[in-house]
């Protein structure tokens, strides 16, 4: 059975990225660069398309490209401990950000409420931002 002839455009579209993103991944060593064929075309394998989709899914979970490289180096059979550890680190970071966002939400709610109340000629939001309110 002949191997699929996927161009860089096919790879990019299948992952929902731009061609330059695929090239960037190649420069970073995340996706291998196939040899040029006749007339200068490079044909990619379905595995390359799968790899680009893997990278994008990992990034959507907040993984940096450095962390994605770590994941790609793992063998899927024995990788659960290390990949779990990486996911747990990301979860802790998200939880921390959620706490910070909840504090920010509360401060902003207070500022909006202050503006909704009767007040003098100056804006309570501006006054509070000029002073110490946090």
C-alpha positions as CSV (number, residue, x, y, z in Angstrom):
1,X,0.0,0.0,0.0
2,X,1.5,3.4,-1.0
3,X,2.3,5.9,1.7
4,X,0.0,8.9,1.9
5,X,1.5,12.0,0.3
6,X,0.6,14.9,2.6
7,X,1.9,18.3,1.9
8,X,2.7,20.8,4.6
9,X,-0.6,22.5,3.8
10,X,-2.5,19.3,4.5
11,X,-0.7,18.9,7.8
12,X,-1.4,22.4,8.8
13,X,-5.1,22.2,7.9
14,X,-5.6,18.9,9.7
15,X,-4.3,20.5,12.9
16,X,-5.9,23.8,12.5
17,X,-2.6,25.7,12.3
18,X,-0.8,27.8,9.8
19,X,2.0,26.4,7.6
20,X,4.5,28.7,9.5
21,X,3.5,27.0,12.7
22,X,4.5,23.6,11.3
23,X,7.8,25.1,10.1
24,X,8.3,26.5,13.5
25,X,7.8,23.1,15.1
26,X,10.3,21.7,12.6
27,X,12.9,24.3,13.7
28,X,12.2,23.5,17.3
29,X,12.8,19.8,16.6
30,X,9.2,18.8,17.4
31,X,8.3,17.6,13.9
32,X,10.8,16.1,11.5
33,X,11.5,17.6,8.1
34,X,11.0,15.1,5.4
35,X,13.5,15.0,2.5
36,X,12.7,17.0,-0.7
37,X,11.3,14.9,-3.5
38,X,11.2,15.5,-7.2
39,X,10.3,19.1,-8.1
40,X,11.1,20.2,-4.5
41,X,8.1,18.9,-2.8
42,X,8.2,17.4,0.7
43,X,5.7,14.8,1.6
44,X,4.7,14.1,5.2
45,X,3.4,11.0,6.8
46,X,0.1,10.7,8.7
47,X,2.3,10.3,11.8
48,X,3.6,13.9,11.2
49,X,0.0,15.2,11.0
50,X,-0.8,13.3,14.2
51,X,2.2,14.8,15.9
52,X,1.2,18.4,15.0
53,X,-2.3,17.7,16.4
54,X,-0.8,16.2,19.6
55,X,1.3,19.4,20.0
56,X,-1.7,21.7,19.6
57,X,-3.8,19.6,22.0
58,X,-1.0,19.7,24.6
59,X,-0.7,23.5,24.2
60,X,-4.5,23.9,24.6
61,X,-4.0,22.3,28.0
62,X,-1.4,25.0,28.9
63,X,1.7,23.0,28.1
64,X,4.7,25.0,26.8
65,X,6.7,23.7,23.8
66,X,9.4,22.7,26.2
67,X,6.9,20.6,28.2
68,X,5.5,19.2,24.9
69,X,9.0,18.1,24.0
70,X,9.2,16.2,27.4
71,X,5.9,14.5,26.6
72,X,7.0,13.5,23.1
73,X,10.1,11.8,24.5
74,X,8.0,9.6,26.7
75,X,7.1,6.1,25.7
76,X,3.3,5.9,25.9
77,X,3.4,2.6,27.7
78,X,5.6,3.6,30.6
79,X,5.0,7.3,30.6
80,X,2.0,7.6,33.0
81,X,4.0,8.6,36.1
82,X,5.9,11.4,34.4
83,X,3.0,12.6,32.2
84,X,0.8,12.6,35.3
85,X,3.3,14.6,37.2
86,X,3.4,17.2,34.4
87,X,-0.4,17.3,34.3
88,X,-0.6,17.7,38.1
89,X,1.8,20.7,37.9
90,X,-0.4,22.3,35.3
91,X,-3.5,21.6,37.5
92,X,-1.9,23.3,40.5
93,X,-1.0,26.3,38.4
94,X,-4.6,26.5,37.1
95,X,-5.9,26.2,40.6
96,X,-3.6,29.0,41.7
97,X,-4.7,31.2,38.8
98,X,-8.4,30.5,39.6
99,X,-7.8,31.8,43.2
100,X,-6.1,35.0,41.8
101,X,-9.0,35.4,39.3
102,X,-11.6,35.1,42.0
103,X,-9.8,37.9,44.0
104,X,-9.7,40.0,40.9
105,X,-13.4,39.4,40.2
106,X,-14.3,40.5,43.7
107,X,-12.3,43.7,43.5
108,X,-13.8,44.5,40.1
109,X,-17.4,43.8,41.4
110,X,-16.7,46.2,44.3
111,X,-15.5,48.9,41.8
112,X,-18.5,48.5,39.6
113,X,-20.8,48.5,42.6
114,X,-19.2,51.7,43.9
115,X,-19.8,53.4,40.6
116,X,-23.5,52.3,40.7
117,X,-24.0,54.0,44.1
118,X,-24.7,57.7,44.4
119,X,-21.4,59.5,44.6
120,X,-19.8,63.0,44.2
121,X,-18.5,64.6,41.1
122,X,-15.5,62.3,40.7
123,X,-15.6,58.7,39.7
124,X,-15.2,56.2,42.6
125,X,-13.3,53.8,40.4
126,X,-10.7,56.4,39.5
127,X,-10.5,57.5,43.2
128,X,-9.9,53.9,44.3
129,X,-7.3,53.3,41.6
130,X,-5.4,56.4,42.7
131,X,-5.5,55.2,46.4
132,X,-4.8,52.0,48.2
133,X,-7.8,49.7,47.8
134,X,-6.3,46.2,47.5
